Amino acid sequence: MAGKLITERTGVNGDVSFLVRIREAGVAVSKTFKTKKEAEKFIREVKTKIDRGESVDITKIKKMTLAQIFDEYLKHNTVAKGKKYDLEKLKLEIGKVPLSNFKAGTFALYLKTKLEQEIPDQAKKKKSHPLYDGHQVVDPDTGKLKKDLQRKHYQEILLCNQNSIVLARKASRLHF
């Protein structure tokens, strides 16, 4: 442990505490402990985190919002479109919550309310095509829609032809 990392402090009541100050690789951390053993353990943990390149400042992480965490995740990971949409939706709904306030119980409550929430009808329902309604066609003279009477006539002829074919088949089976 290089330098003076642990400072022994005596309080007004005569209580002894140990102040740890670490300033290394752009990281500045300080914390007070009741025993020297706890202070040394903290120094080892912080130094290993610094060596691994992990974040050391826990208060900074706890102040981050969930939206910032989701953005970091999306920035450094490849995500499918559906999952990305889900994360964006979560960002809108719970993104302003700081990590320090995010607890399992509150998230369970959020999930419960989401599950109990009614799903609204689709905003844009698929509309039927205007030409399909009642077999309408565009009149070439006026440019307006009109009933397709020819189609109805052709359908009647087709129906008659099918009936006559059926009658002809039935008649051919009968031998006089």
N, C-alpha and C positions, 0 to 999 in steps of 0.2 A: 504494500500500500504506500504509494509514493506521496511524499509531502504530508502535511498535517491535515488529514481528512476528518478526524474525529476531535472535537473540542469538548472537554469536560466542563459542565456548567453547574454552578450551585445556586439554587433558588433562594428566595427570601426565607422560606421555612427550613432551609438546610437540605432540601431534597437535591440529589445529584441526578443530572440528566446528561446525555451525550448528544451533541449536535454533529450531524454528518453533513459535510459540504463537498460535493463532487463537481468539478469543472473540467470536463475533458471532451475533446472532439465536438465542440459546439454545444455540449449538453451541460446545463447548470441545474443541479438538484440539491436540495437541502431538506433534512428531516431530523426530528428529535426523537430519541429513544430513552427508555428508562435504564437499560443495561448496555454495557459495552459490547457484549456478545451479540445482541440484536443489531447494534450499529454496524459491526463488522460483517454480519450476514447480509445486511442491506447493501453494503459497499460491494460485496462479491456479486450479488444479484444484478446490481446496476451495471457493474463493469462487464459482466458477461452479456447483458443486453446490448451494451454499447459495441462490444466486439462482434456480436451477431448482426448488428445493424437494426435492431428492433427499437421501437419507440420506448423512451424511458419516462417521459413526462405524462403521468397518468391524468393529472388535472386537465391537461390540454385535450386529451382524448375524451374525457368525460364531458367536456364542454361542446364537443362536436355534435351536430345534429344527425339524425338518421338519414336525412337527405344527403348530407356530405358523405356519409359512409356508403350509401347506395351509389353515389356518383363515383367514388373511389373504386368501388367494386366493378362498376360498368367500365371504367377507364382501363382497368388492368386485367379484365377477364373477357373472354369471348362468350357472348350470351345469345341464345336463340331469341327470335323476335317475340314469341309469346312470353317468355320469362322477362324480357326487357320491358314489355308492355306492363306486366305485373309489377315490376319494380318502379316504373314511372308512376303507376297508379298509387302504390304505397307511398311514394315520395309526396304526392299531392295530399294524401290523407293523414299520414303520420310523420311526414318529413321534418316538421318543425320541432319535434320532441328531442331534447338533448339526451345523449346517451346516459347521463347520470340519472335521469328521470324514467328511463325505460326499464321497467321491471316485468318479470314474468306474469305477475298477477294482472297488471294493467293491460298487457298484451292479450292475455286470456279474455279479459273483459271486452277488449276491442273485437276479438274474433267472435265472441258470443253475440255482440250486437250486430256484427256483419252477417252472421248466420241467421239471425232472427229478422233481418231487414227484408222487406218485400222487394222482389225484383220487378222493376217497372217494365211496361210494354216497350217494345222497340220504338225508338224515336222515328225512324224512317222505315215504315213497312213497305214492302215491295208492292207497287201499284200495278194493276193490270194494264195492259197496253190499250190505248184508246181505240185502235182499229179492231180489236178483238170483241169489244162489247157489242153483242147483237149482230155479229158478222157485218160490220160496216166497212165501206170502202170510200176512198176519196173520189168525189165527182170531178172528172177532168175539166168540165166547163166552169163550175163554180169554185172548186177547190175545197168544198165542205164535205163533211162526212154524211153519208146516206146509207140506208139499209141496202144490203146486197140481195136484191130480189132474185137475181139470176142464180146465186148460190143456192137459195132455197129451192128454186125450180129444179136445179141440177140434182139436189139431194132427193127431191121427190121422184125424179126420173130414175135415179139410181136405185131407190127403194123399190119402185115398180119393176125395174129390170131384175132386181134380186128376187122379188116375189115371183115373177114370171119364170125365172130360171128354176126356182124351187118347185113351182107347179109343173114345169116341163119335166123335171127329173122324176117327180112323183108319177106323172102320167106315163112316162116311159117304163116304169116298173110294173105298171098295171098292164096285163096282157088281155086283150079282148078277144 
